[in-house]
Amino acid sequence: MDDTLKRLLDAEIKAESLVTQAIEEREELTRQALNEAKLAEDRLAARIPEIRSSFLDKTRQKVEQNISEMQRRFDERSRALRNMADESREDAFQAAIQIIVDPDQK
C-alpha cells in the first residue's frame, strides 16, 4: 500500500510539474505573441508616412493625367470651333463679295 501511495504521490507531483510547465510555456508564448504584435504595429506605424506619400503620389499622377486629358479635349474643341469660325468667316466674305458684285442677286 505504501508503494501505491508513493507512486500516486509521484504521479501527482509530475502532473503538477507538467501543468506548471505548460502554464509557463503558455505565458511565454503569449508574451512572444504580444511582442510580435507590438513590433508589427510599430512597423506599420513607421510605414504610415510612406504609405500616405505613395497614396498622394498616385493621386497627384491621376489628377495630372485628368488635367492633361481635359486640356487635350479643350484644345481639340477649341481648334474645331476656330475652324468653324474660319469657315463661317470665309462664307460671310464670299456672301459679302457676292452682294457687292451683284446686289440684285438673292
PASEBA-1860 file (N, C-alpha, C; in nm, 3 decimals):
! residues 106
1> MDDTLKRL> 0.082/-0.119/0.000/0.000/0.000/0.000/0.086/0.126/0.000 ~ 0.192/0.121/0.077/0.286/0.233/0.084/0.344/0.264/-0.053 ~ 0.373/0.160/-0.125/0.431/0.173/-0.260/0.330/0.238/-0.355 ~ 0.203/0.201/-0.343/0.099/0.257/-0.429/0.079/0.405/-0.399 ~ 0.077/0.439/-0.273/0.063/0.581/-0.236/0.183/0.662/-0.284 ~ 0.302/0.603/-0.271/0.422/0.674/-0.317/0.415/0.698/-0.468 ~ 0.370/0.596/-0.544/0.357/0.612/-0.690/0.252/0.716/-0.725 ~ 0.140/0.716/-0.652/0.037/0.816/-0.676/0.087/0.957/-0.644
9> LDAEIKAE> 0.160/0.969/-0.534/0.216/1.098/-0.496/0.317/1.146/-0.600 ~ 0.402/1.053/-0.647/0.499/1.087/-0.752/0.427/1.128/-0.881 ~ 0.321/1.057/-0.915/0.244/1.090/-1.036/0.179/1.227/-1.022 ~ 0.128/1.257/-0.904/0.065/1.388/-0.881/0.169/1.500/-0.890 ~ 0.286/1.475/-0.834/0.394/1.575/-0.839/0.436/1.598/-0.984 ~ 0.449/1.489/-1.059/0.486/1.501/-1.202/0.375/1.575/-1.279 ~ 0.250/1.545/-1.249/0.138/1.611/-1.317/0.137/1.760/-1.285 ~ 0.159/1.793/-1.157/0.164/1.934/-1.119/0.281/2.004/-1.189
17> SLVTQAIE> 0.392/1.935/-1.197/0.509/1.991/-1.264/0.479/2.014/-1.413 ~ 0.412/1.918/-1.476/0.376/1.933/-1.618/0.277/2.048/-1.637 ~ 0.181/2.060/-1.546/0.083/2.170/-1.555/0.154/2.303/-1.538 ~ 0.242/2.312/-1.439/0.318/2.436/-1.416/0.402/2.470/-1.539 ~ 0.467/2.369/-1.594/0.549/2.390/-1.714/0.462/2.436/-1.831 ~ 0.346/2.375/-1.848/0.256/2.413/-1.957/0.207/2.556/-1.939 ~ 0.176/2.594/-1.815/0.131/2.732/-1.788/0.242/2.830/-1.820 ~ 0.365/2.796/-1.779/0.479/2.885/-1.808/0.502/2.897/-1.959
25> EREELTRQ> 0.491/2.786/-2.031/0.508/2.789/-2.177/0.397/2.871/-2.243 ~ 0.274/2.854/-2.193/0.163/2.933/-2.246/0.187/3.082/-2.223 ~ 0.231/3.118/-2.103/0.259/3.259/-2.072/0.372/3.313/-2.159 ~ 0.475/3.230/-2.182/0.586/3.272/-2.269/0.537/3.292/-2.413 ~ 0.457/3.199/-2.462/0.402/3.212/-2.597/0.313/3.337/-2.607 ~ 0.236/3.364/-2.503/0.151/3.484/-2.502/0.237/3.608/-2.506 ~ 0.345/3.611/-2.425/0.437/3.727/-2.425/0.500/3.745/-2.563 ~ 0.543/3.634/-2.623/0.604/3.642/-2.756/0.504/3.694/-2.859
33> ALNEAKLA> 0.382/3.644/-2.852/0.279/3.688/-2.946/0.250/3.836/-2.928 ~ 0.243/3.881/-2.803/0.220/4.024/-2.777/0.337/4.108/-2.828 ~ 0.460/4.060/-2.806/0.578/4.132/-2.855/0.577/4.140/-3.008 ~ 0.544/4.029/-3.074/0.539/4.027/-3.221/0.430/4.121/-3.272 ~ 0.315/4.121/-3.204/0.206/4.211/-3.244/0.250/4.356/-3.227 ~ 0.319/4.386/-3.117/0.368/4.523/-3.092/0.468/4.564/-3.200 ~ 0.558/4.471/-3.235/0.656/4.500/-3.341/0.587/4.525/-3.474 ~ 0.488/4.442/-3.505/0.414/4.460/-3.631/0.341/4.594/-3.630
41> EDRLAARI> 0.284/4.628/-3.517/0.215/4.758/-3.505/0.313/4.873/-3.522 ~ 0.430/4.861/-3.461/0.533/4.965/-3.475/0.581/4.977/-3.619 ~ 0.598/4.861/-3.688/0.640/4.866/-3.829/0.534/4.936/-3.914 ~ 0.407/4.904/-3.886/0.300/4.968/-3.961/0.298/5.119/-3.934 ~ 0.311/5.156/-3.808/0.311/5.299/-3.773/0.428/5.370/-3.840 ~ 0.541/5.303/-3.850/0.658/5.363/-3.915/0.635/5.378/-4.065 ~ 0.555/5.290/-4.124/0.530/5.294/-4.269/0.418/5.390/-4.308 ~ 0.342/5.439/-4.212/0.228/5.526/-4.245/0.270/5.645/-4.330
49> PEIRSSFL> 0.378/5.717/-4.296/0.417/5.828/-4.385/0.449/5.782/-4.527 ~ 0.516/5.667/-4.539/0.548/5.613/-4.672/0.421/5.577/-4.748 ~ 0.327/5.512/-4.680/0.201/5.474/-4.743/0.124/5.599/-4.785 ~ 0.118/5.699/-4.697/0.049/5.824/-4.727/0.114/5.893/-4.847 ~ 0.246/5.896/-4.847/0.319/5.959/-4.957/0.291/5.888/-5.089 ~ 0.292/5.756/-5.085/0.263/5.677/-5.205/0.121/5.706/-5.255 ~ 0.028/5.710/-5.163/-0.111/5.739/-5.200/-0.122/5.878/-5.261 ~ -0.056/5.977/-5.200/-0.060/6.113/-5.253/0.006/6.121/-5.391
57> DKTRQKVE> 0.116/6.048/-5.409/0.182/6.047/-5.541/0.090/5.990/-5.648 ~ 0.025/5.879/-5.617/-0.067/5.818/-5.714/-0.184/5.912/-5.743 ~ -0.235/5.975/-5.640/-0.346/6.068/-5.658/-0.301/6.187/-5.743 ~ -0.182/6.238/-5.715/-0.128/6.352/-5.791/-0.113/6.313/-5.939 ~ -0.064/6.192/-5.964/-0.047/6.145/-6.102/-0.182/6.136/-6.173 ~ -0.283/6.085/-6.103/-0.416/6.077/-6.164/-0.472/6.215/-6.193 ~ -0.452/6.308/-6.100/-0.500/6.445/-6.122/-0.429/6.506/-6.242 ~ -0.298/6.488/-6.250/-0.223/6.543/-6.363/-0.268/6.479/-6.495
65> QNISEMQR> -0.295/6.350/-6.490/-0.346/6.280/-6.609/-0.481/6.339/-6.651 ~ -0.570/6.358/-6.554/-0.702/6.414/-6.584/-0.690/6.555/-6.639 ~ -0.601/6.634/-6.581/-0.580/6.770/-6.630/-0.529/6.767/-6.774 ~ -0.433/6.678/-6.801/-0.379/6.667/-6.938/-0.489/6.626/-7.036 ~ -0.570/6.529/-6.994/-0.680/6.482/-7.081/-0.780/6.595/-7.106 ~ -0.814/6.667/-7.001/-0.909/6.778/-7.016/-0.849/6.888/-7.105 ~ -0.720/6.916/-7.089/-0.654/7.017/-7.172/-0.652/6.973/-7.317 ~ -0.625/6.844/-7.340/-0.625/6.791/-7.477/-0.763/6.807/-7.541
73> RFDERSRA> -0.868/6.770/-7.464/-1.005/6.783/-7.518/-1.040/6.931/-7.542 ~ -0.998/7.017/-7.451/-1.024/7.160/-7.468/-0.955/7.211/-7.595 ~ -0.829/7.171/-7.614/-0.755/7.215/-7.732/-0.821/7.164/-7.860 ~ -0.866/7.038/-7.860/-0.934/6.983/-7.978/-1.062/7.061/-8.006 ~ -1.139/7.086/-7.903/-1.266/7.159/-7.921/-1.240/7.303/-7.966 ~ -1.136/7.363/-7.908/-1.101/7.500/-7.945/-1.060/7.506/-8.093 ~ -0.980/7.408/-8.138/-0.941/7.404/-8.280/-1.063/7.385/-8.369 ~ -1.153/7.296/-8.328/-1.273/7.271/-8.408/-1.357/7.398/-8.416
81> LRNMADES> -1.372/7.469/-8.305/-1.451/7.594/-8.306/-1.382/7.700/-8.391 ~ -1.248/7.708/-8.381/-1.175/7.804/-8.463/-1.193/7.773/-8.612 ~ -1.186/7.644/-8.646/-1.206/7.604/-8.786/-1.346/7.640/-8.833 ~ -1.446/7.614/-8.746/-1.584/7.650/-8.783/-1.596/7.802/-8.801 ~ -1.532/7.878/-8.713/-1.537/8.024/-8.724/-1.469/8.071/-8.852 ~ -1.355/8.010/-8.884/-1.285/8.047/-9.008/-1.370/8.015/-9.130 ~ -1.435/7.899/-9.128/-1.522/7.862/-9.241/-1.640/7.959/-9.251 ~ -1.698/7.993/-9.138/-1.811/8.088/-9.139/-1.766/8.224/-9.187
89> REDAFQAA> -1.647/8.267/-9.145/-1.593/8.396/-9.188/-1.572/8.395/-9.339 ~ -1.518/8.285/-9.392/-1.495/8.273/-9.536/-1.629/8.277/-9.611 ~ -1.729/8.205/-9.558/-1.862/8.208/-9.620/-1.920/8.348/-9.616 ~ -1.900/8.418/-9.504/-1.952/8.555/-9.490/-1.881/8.648/-9.589 ~ -1.750/8.633/-9.606/-1.677/8.715/-9.703/-1.729/8.689/-9.845 ~ -1.745/8.560/-9.876/-1.795/8.526/-10.009/-1.934/8.585/-10.032 ~ -2.019/8.576/-9.930/-2.154/8.632/-9.943/-2.148/8.783/-9.957 ~ -2.060/8.846/-9.880/-2.048/8.993/-9.888/-1.995/9.033/-10.025
97> IQIIVDPD> -1.895/8.963/-10.075/-1.841/8.994/-10.209/-1.950/8.975/-10.313 ~ -2.027/8.869/-10.300/-2.134/8.841/-10.395/-2.237/8.955/-10.392 ~ -2.269/9.002/-10.273/-2.366/9.113/-10.260/-2.308/9.240/-10.323 ~ -2.179/9.264/-10.302/-2.117/9.383/-10.357/-2.111/9.373/-10.509 ~ -2.074/9.257/-10.560/-2.060/9.240/-10.703/-2.198/9.238/-10.770 ~ -2.291/9.170/-10.714/-2.424/9.157/-10.774/-2.528/9.182/-10.667 ~ -2.558/9.308/-10.637/-2.651/9.340/-10.529/-2.793/9.292/-10.556 ~ -2.831/9.269/-10.676/-2.967/9.227/-10.706/-2.988/9.076/-10.690
105> QK> -2.883/9.000/-10.686/-2.897/8.855/-10.675/-2.930/8.816/-10.531 ~ -3.020/8.723/-10.518/-3.059/8.680/-10.384/-3.007/8.545/-10.356
END
